[in-house]
Amino acid sequence: MRKQMKKMIETLARGFGWAWIRKVRVGVLLLVSTILFPGPAKAFLDPCCALMAAGLTSISSALSSVIGGGLNSILGVEQDIQKFEQTVVWPQNLINQARSLVGNVRNIFVQIQTITQVPVNSATLAGPQQLEQNLLSRNPAQIAQTSAQYQAVYGAVPTPTDASPELRDLIDSTDAAAQAALKRAIEIDALADLELQAADQLNESIQTAAPGSAPIIEAQADAWLVRANAYTQSATADLMRVRAISLANAGADVKMGATNTANLNQQIQNLLKRQ
């Protein structure tokens, strides 16, 4: 037994001696072992690393099972909402149909604008041609020339020596109403052109608009609709004025006829008295 112990001690002594002599090589060997086998080396060198690894594993498991499950539920709800919006709220096929309809309506607007620009001039004489060209110009800048061209065709108000004051007032009021209606017609034609341009721009915007911007475009269209109704009411008011002045002229003719009849009767009675 003593011999075996002595032999083991001698062997260990020779081993330590060999390692001490080759201490650089032994250090390199330990470094390489640490790099190639990090887990066992760290566990052997630092037992705390094993505890840290176990803690990190527990944290990772908690994140995956608890927080990860909640996030997956939220993601599922968002996907359901997105699917509902794409299939029910804003289905792509219906959006494409609406855009196609807008394109068709835009073509109709183009046809309407083309029809409104077809020439309808009919006058053959120089004076009426100038007046007609002015009235169909659709240009508000031509309104200032309307009165002169109107008088060139229909004549001016008679002088006081050529007509009675009542007749002159009747002629002047009739001419004023007629010229106002003609001037308003030029304005309404110009407004109609602007409305067609606005409608065309709205149609182009709708064709390329996102679904979320539809209420904004709809509000703009409603505003233009209100303006169009206002212009229509203005045109209706002009028609009512023209009709009113026509009725007033008819009434004035009857009144003047009654006055002339009364004057004639008075003159006849005066002549009879002289005889």
C-alpha positions in Angstrom: 0.0 0.0 0.0 2.8 2.4 0.9 4.5 1.5 -2.3 1.4 2.4 -4.3 0.9 5.7 -2.5 4.5 6.5 -3.0 4.2 5.7 -6.7 1.1 7.9 -7.1 2.8 10.8 -5.4 5.8 10.5 -7.6 3.5 10.3 -10.7 1.6 13.5 -9.6 5.0 15.2 -8.9 6.2 14.3 -12.3 2.9 15.6 -13.8 3.0 18.9 -12.0 6.6 19.2 -13.0 5.8 18.6 -16.6 2.9 21.1 -16.4 5.1 23.7 -14.8 7.8 23.3 -17.4 5.2 23.6 -20.1 2.9 26.1 -18.4 2.5 28.3 -21.6 1.2 25.3 -23.6 -1.1 24.3 -20.7 -2.5 27.9 -20.6 -3.2 27.9 -24.4 -4.9 24.6 -24.1 -7.2 25.9 -21.4 -8.0 29.0 -23.5 -8.9 26.9 -26.5 -11.1 24.6 -24.4 -12.9 27.7 -23.1 -13.6 29.0 -26.6 -14.7 25.6 -28.1 -16.8 24.6 -25.1 -18.1 27.8 -23.5 -21.0 26.2 -21.6 -19.1 23.6 -19.6 -16.0 25.9 -19.3 -18.1 28.7 -17.8 -20.0 26.4 -15.5 -16.7 24.9 -14.4 -15.0 28.3 -14.0 -18.1 30.3 -12.7 -21.0 28.5 -11.2 -23.1 31.8 -11.1 -23.4 31.6 -15.0 -25.6 28.5 -14.7 -28.0 30.3 -12.3 -28.1 33.3 -14.7 -28.9 31.1 -17.6 -31.7 29.4 -15.7 -33.2 32.8 -14.8 -33.0 34.1 -18.4 -34.7 30.9 -19.6 -37.5 31.4 -17.1 -37.9 35.1 -18.2 -38.0 34.0 -21.9 -40.6 31.4 -21.2 -42.8 34.0 -19.3 -42.5 36.5 -22.2 -43.4 33.9 -24.8 -46.4 32.4 -22.9 -47.9 35.4 -21.1 -47.1 38.6 -23.1 -46.7 36.8 -26.4 -50.2 35.3 -26.1 -51.7 38.7 -25.4 -49.9 40.2 -28.4 -51.1 37.4 -30.6 -54.7 38.0 -29.5 -54.4 41.7 -30.3 -52.9 40.9 -33.7 -55.8 38.5 -34.5 -58.3 41.3 -33.6 -56.6 43.8 -35.9 -56.5 41.3 -38.7 -60.3 40.7 -38.3 -60.9 44.4 -38.3 -58.9 44.9 -41.4 -60.7 42.0 -43.1 -64.1 43.5 -42.2 -63.1 46.9 -43.6 -61.8 45.4 -46.9 -64.9 43.1 -47.4 -67.8 45.2 -45.9 -66.9 48.8 -45.3 -64.6 49.5 -48.3 -64.8 46.5 -50.6 -62.4 46.9 -53.5 -64.8 45.7 -56.1 -67.5 48.2 -55.1 -64.9 51.0 -55.1 -63.8 50.1 -58.6 -67.5 50.1 -59.7 -68.0 53.6 -58.2 -64.9 54.9 -60.0 -66.1 53.4 -63.2 -69.5 55.1 -62.7 -67.7 58.4 -62.1 -65.8 58.0 -65.4 -69.1 57.4 -67.2 -70.7 60.5 -65.6 -67.6 62.5 -66.6 -68.1 61.5 -70.2 -71.7 62.6 -70.0 -70.6 66.0 -68.6 -68.2 66.3 -71.6 -71.1 65.6 -74.0 -73.3 68.2 -72.2 -70.5 70.8 -72.5 -70.1 70.0 -76.2 -73.8 70.4 -76.8 -74.0 73.8 -75.0 -71.2 75.0 -77.3 -73.1 74.3 -80.5 -73.6 77.6 -82.4 -77.2 78.8 -82.4 -76.7 82.2 -84.1 -79.6 83.1 -86.4 -79.5 86.9 -87.0 -78.7 88.0 -90.6 -78.5 91.8 -90.4 -75.4 93.7 -89.0 -77.1 95.3 -85.9 -78.9 92.2 -84.7 -75.9 90.0 -85.4 -73.7 92.2 -83.1 -76.4 92.1 -80.4 -76.8 88.3 -80.8 -73.1 87.7 -80.7 -72.9 89.7 -77.5 -75.8 87.8 -75.9 -74.4 84.4 -76.7 -70.8 85.3 -75.9 -70.9 83.7 -72.4 -68.4 86.4 -71.5 -69.3 88.8 -68.6 -66.8 91.3 -70.1 -69.3 91.9 -72.9 -72.1 93.1 -70.6 -70.9 96.7 -70.8 -71.6 96.8 -74.5 -75.1 95.4 -74.2 -77.0 98.7 -73.8 -75.5 100.4 -76.8 -76.2 97.3 -79.0 -79.7 97.0 -77.7 -80.5 100.6 -78.5 -79.0 100.2 -82.0 -81.6 97.5 -82.7 -84.6 98.5 -80.6 -84.1 102.3 -80.6 -83.6 104.8 -77.8 -86.3 106.4 -75.5 -88.2 109.1 -77.4 -87.5 112.7 -76.6 -90.0 114.7 -74.5 -91.2 116.4 -77.7 -91.9 113.1 -79.4 -93.8 111.3 -76.7 -95.8 112.0 -73.5 -94.1 111.6 -70.1 -96.2 108.5 -69.4 -95.2 106.8 -72.6 -91.6 107.6 -72.1 -91.6 106.1 -68.6 -93.3 103.0 -70.0 -90.7 102.6 -72.7 -87.8 103.3 -70.4 -89.0 100.7 -67.8 -89.5 98.1 -70.5 -86.1 98.7 -72.0 -84.5 98.5 -68.6 -86.1 95.2 -67.7 -85.3 93.7 -71.1 -81.6 94.8 -70.9 -81.3 93.5 -67.3 -82.6 90.1 -68.4 -80.2 90.0 -71.4 -77.2 90.9 -69.2 -78.2 88.4 -66.6 -78.4 85.7 -69.3 -74.8 86.4 -70.2 -73.8 86.0 -66.5 -75.8 82.8 -66.1 -74.1 81.3 -69.2 -70.7 82.1 -67.7 -71.7 80.6 -64.4 -72.9 77.5 -66.1 -69.5 77.1 -67.7 -67.8 77.4 -64.3 -70.1 74.9 -62.8 -69.3 72.4 -65.5 -65.6 72.9 -64.9 -66.1 72.4 -61.2 -68.1 69.3 -61.8 -65.4 67.9 -64.1 -62.7 68.6 -61.5 -64.8 66.9 -58.8 -65.2 63.8 -61.0 -61.5 63.7 -61.6 -60.8 63.9 -57.9 -63.3 61.2 -57.1 -61.6 58.8 -59.6 -58.3 59.0 -57.8 -59.5 59.8 -54.2 -59.0 57.4 -51.3 -62.1 56.1 -49.6 -61.4 58.2 -46.5 -61.4 61.4 -48.4 -64.9 60.8 -49.9 -66.7 63.0 -47.3 -64.5 66.0 -48.1 -65.3 65.7 -51.8 -69.0 65.2 -51.0 -69.0 68.4 -49.0 -67.5 70.3 -51.9 -70.1 68.9 -54.3 -72.8 69.9 -51.8 -71.4 73.4 -51.7 -71.4 73.6 -55.5 -75.0 72.3 -55.6 -76.1 75.1 -53.2 -74.4 77.6 -55.5 -76.1 76.1 -58.6 -79.5 76.3 -56.9 -78.8 80.0 -56.1 -77.9 80.7 -59.7 -81.1 79.0 -60.8 -83.1 81.0 -58.4 -81.5 84.2 -59.8 -82.4 83.2 -63.3 -85.9 82.5 -62.2 -86.1 85.9 -60.6 -85.1 87.5 -63.9 -87.8 85.6 -65.7 -90.3 86.8 -63.2 -89.2 90.3 -63.7 -89.5 90.1 -67.4 -93.0 88.5 -67.0 -93.9 91.2 -64.5 -92.8 94.0 -66.8 -94.8 92.4 -69.7 -97.9 92.4 -67.5 -97.2 95.9 -66.4 -96.9 97.0 -70.0 -100.2 95.4 -70.8 -101.8 97.1 -67.9 -100.3 100.4 -68.9 -101.6 100.1 -72.4 -105.1 99.6 -71.0 -104.7 102.5 -68.7 -103.4 104.7 -71.5 -106.2 103.6 -73.7 -108.8 104.5 -71.0 -107.1 107.9 -70.5 -107.1 108.5 -74.3 -110.8 107.5 -74.5 -111.7 109.8 -71.6 -109.8 112.7 -73.3 -111.5 112.0 -76.6 -114.9 112.0 -75.0 -114.1 115.3 -73.3 -113.0 116.8 -76.6 -116.2 115.6 -78.3 -118.3 117.1 -75.6 -116.4 120.4 -75.9 -117.0 120.4 -79.7 -120.7 119.7 -79.2 -121.0 122.6 -76.7 -119.5 125.0 -79.2 -122.1 124.1 -81.7 
